[in-house]
Amino acid sequence: MVRLRDYELLELNAFSQSLGIPSRSRLVNLALQQFLQASPKPELHANRLVKLRIDSPLQKRLAEMSKLLGTTCTEIIRMALRDFMGHKTLASAGYGQVEFFRDDEREEYSSMRAQLVKALKRMEGHNPAFDLPLVEEISRSAIYVKRGEQYLDDPACAPETYAAVSDAMAKQAARMRTAIRDLAANRAERLKAKSASNLAAEIRKAVDKVVGEG
């Protein structure tokens, strides 16, 4: 059992849903796998009990780190989750929409969003009010797919983790495709001169260019 604060549990559930990883335990294992490679510092205690299952190899590393730092395994798990989810809590965001990005990802997201907006402006039928939410969806999903690729490239990635990350990446890629189709369909309705499929191909090319350069 792991003791979490109320807002941390809400954030964990929301983040798990946003990535398409239904298992909170699997998400915690992903966070620990990344975090235990760093140098964590002890923090304050929390107040909610959550049942999580930690992979055996991570349990051993977690116990070793706990002894080394002189703190509990629970505190290390909490720190790992906070670091993994971008240092931003639902409490500080007023329980509104939250971007679960690390600092470097947040900068990449802003740049990618700006570049996609510029690319769409160069095309016919740009509608800022309609385009921006879809651009943000594409940018978010692209960041999460890149993060997933980093985990899959890790030689220490367990088979269960590989499967969970691969599934989450597929879901994020599907969200990107849906957003691109929606952008194309909206333009097709207004422009009439081009088919939705041709517009989708143009938008996909622009997205691939921006994401590839990101």
C-alpha positions in Angstrom: 0.0 0.0 0.0 1.2 3.5 -0.9 0.0 6.6 0.9 -0.8 9.6 -1.4 -2.3 13.0 -1.0 -5.8 13.5 -2.3 -4.8 15.7 -5.2 -1.9 13.3 -6.1 -4.4 10.5 -6.4 -6.7 12.6 -8.6 -3.7 13.6 -10.7 -2.5 9.9 -11.0 -6.0 8.8 -12.2 -6.3 11.7 -14.7 -2.8 11.1 -16.0 -3.3 7.4 -16.4 -6.5 8.1 -18.4 -4.8 10.7 -20.6 -2.1 8.2 -21.6 -4.5 5.4 -22.1 -2.8 3.3 -19.4 -5.7 2.0 -17.2 -3.4 0.4 -14.6 -2.2 2.8 -11.9 0.4 0.2 -10.9 1.8 0.1 -14.4 2.1 3.9 -14.5 3.9 3.9 -11.1 6.3 1.3 -12.4 7.1 3.5 -15.4 7.6 6.5 -13.1 9.9 4.5 -10.8 11.9 3.1 -13.7 12.8 6.6 -14.8 13.1 8.2 -11.4 15.4 5.7 -9.7 18.1 6.5 -12.2 18.3 10.0 -10.7 19.2 11.3 -7.2 15.9 11.8 -5.2 15.7 13.6 -1.9 13.3 12.9 1.0 10.0 14.8 1.3 6.9 15.1 3.5 4.5 12.3 4.3 1.1 11.9 2.6 -2.3 10.8 3.8 -4.2 8.4 1.4 -3.7 4.7 1.0 -3.6 3.2 -2.6 -2.9 -0.4 -3.4 -0.2 -0.7 -6.1 1.8 -3.6 -7.5 5.5 -2.9 -8.1 7.6 -5.1 -10.4 10.1 -7.3 -8.6 13.3 -5.7 -10.0 12.0 -2.2 -9.1 11.1 -3.4 -5.6 14.8 -4.3 -5.0 16.1 -1.0 -6.4 13.4 0.9 -4.4 14.4 -0.8 -1.1 18.1 0.0 -1.8 17.3 3.6 -2.5 15.2 3.8 0.6 18.1 2.7 2.8 20.5 5.0 1.0 18.4 8.1 1.5 17.0 7.1 4.9 13.4 7.6 3.9 10.5 5.3 3.1 9.7 3.6 -0.2 6.4 5.5 -0.3 8.1 8.8 -0.3 10.3 7.8 -3.2 7.2 6.6 -5.1 5.5 9.9 -4.5 8.6 11.8 -5.7 8.8 9.6 -8.8 5.2 10.3 -9.7 5.6 14.0 -9.3 8.7 14.1 -11.4 7.1 11.8 -14.0 3.9 13.9 -14.3 5.7 17.2 -14.9 5.9 18.8 -11.4 2.4 20.3 -11.8 -0.5 19.3 -9.5 -4.2 19.5 -10.0 -4.4 21.6 -6.8 -2.3 24.4 -8.2 -4.2 24.3 -11.5 -7.6 24.5 -9.9 -8.6 21.0 -11.0 -8.8 22.2 -14.6 -7.0 20.9 -17.7 -3.4 19.9 -16.8 -0.5 19.4 -19.1 1.5 16.5 -17.6 4.9 17.6 -19.1 8.4 17.8 -17.7 10.1 21.1 -18.0 11.9 20.2 -21.3 8.7 18.8 -22.8 6.7 21.9 -21.9 9.0 24.0 -24.0 8.9 21.5 -26.8 5.1 21.5 -26.7 4.9 25.3 -26.9 7.3 25.3 -29.9 5.5 22.5 -31.7 2.1 24.1 -31.2 3.4 27.5 -32.5 4.9 25.8 -35.6 1.8 23.8 -36.4 -0.3 27.0 -36.2 2.1 28.7 -38.6 1.9 25.7 -41.0 -2.0 25.7 -40.9 -2.1 29.5 -41.5 -0.2 28.9 -44.7 -2.9 26.6 -45.9 -6.4 27.6 -47.1 -9.3 27.6 -44.6 -7.5 28.4 -41.4 -10.0 28.9 -38.6 -8.1 29.7 -35.3 -11.1 29.0 -33.0 -11.5 25.5 -34.5 -7.9 24.7 -35.3 -6.2 25.5 -32.0 -7.7 22.8 -29.8 -6.9 20.2 -32.4 -3.4 21.6 -32.8 -2.9 21.3 -29.0 -4.2 17.7 -29.1 -1.7 16.8 -31.9 1.1 18.5 -30.0 0.3 16.7 -26.7 0.0 13.3 -28.3 3.3 13.8 -30.2 5.1 14.6 -27.0 3.7 11.5 -25.3 4.6 9.3 -28.3 8.2 10.6 -28.1 8.3 9.9 -24.4 7.1 6.4 -25.0 9.8 5.8 -27.6 12.4 6.7 -25.0 11.1 4.1 -22.6 11.0 1.4 -25.3 14.6 2.2 -26.2 15.7 1.5 -22.6 17.4 -1.9 -22.3 15.9 -2.3 -18.8 12.4 -2.0 -20.1 10.4 -5.0 -18.8 8.1 -6.9 -21.2 5.0 -5.8 -19.2 6.2 -2.2 -19.4 6.9 -2.5 -23.1 3.4 -3.8 -23.8 1.8 -1.0 -21.7 3.8 1.8 -23.3 3.3 0.4 -26.8 -0.5 0.4 -26.2 -0.4 3.9 -24.8 1.6 5.1 -27.8 -0.9 3.5 -30.2 -3.7 5.3 -28.5 -1.9 8.7 -28.7 -1.1 8.1 -32.4 -4.8 7.4 -32.9 -5.7 10.7 -31.3 -3.3 12.5 -33.6 -4.9 10.9 -36.7 -8.4 11.8 -35.4 -7.4 15.4 -34.9 -5.9 15.6 -38.4 -9.1 14.1 -39.9 -11.1 16.7 -38.0 -9.0 19.5 -39.3 -9.3 18.3 -42.8 -13.1 17.7 -42.6 -13.7 21.2 -41.3 -11.7 22.7 -44.1 -13.4 20.5 -46.8 -16.8 21.7 -45.6 -15.8 25.3 -46.0 -13.6 25.2 -49.1 -15.5 22.8 -51.2 -12.7 22.8 -53.8 -10.6 20.1 -52.1 -11.6 16.7 -50.7 -11.1 15.9 -47.0 -8.7 13.1 -47.9 -6.4 15.4 -49.9 -6.5 18.0 -47.2 -5.8 15.4 -44.6 -2.7 14.3 -46.6 -1.5 17.9 -46.7 -2.0 18.4 -43.0 -0.4 15.1 -42.2 2.7 16.2 -44.2 2.9 19.4 -42.3 2.5 17.7 -38.9 5.2 15.1 -39.7 7.6 17.9 -40.7 7.0 19.9 -37.5 7.1 16.8 -35.2 10.2 15.5 -36.9 12.0 18.8 -36.4 10.8 19.1 -32.8 
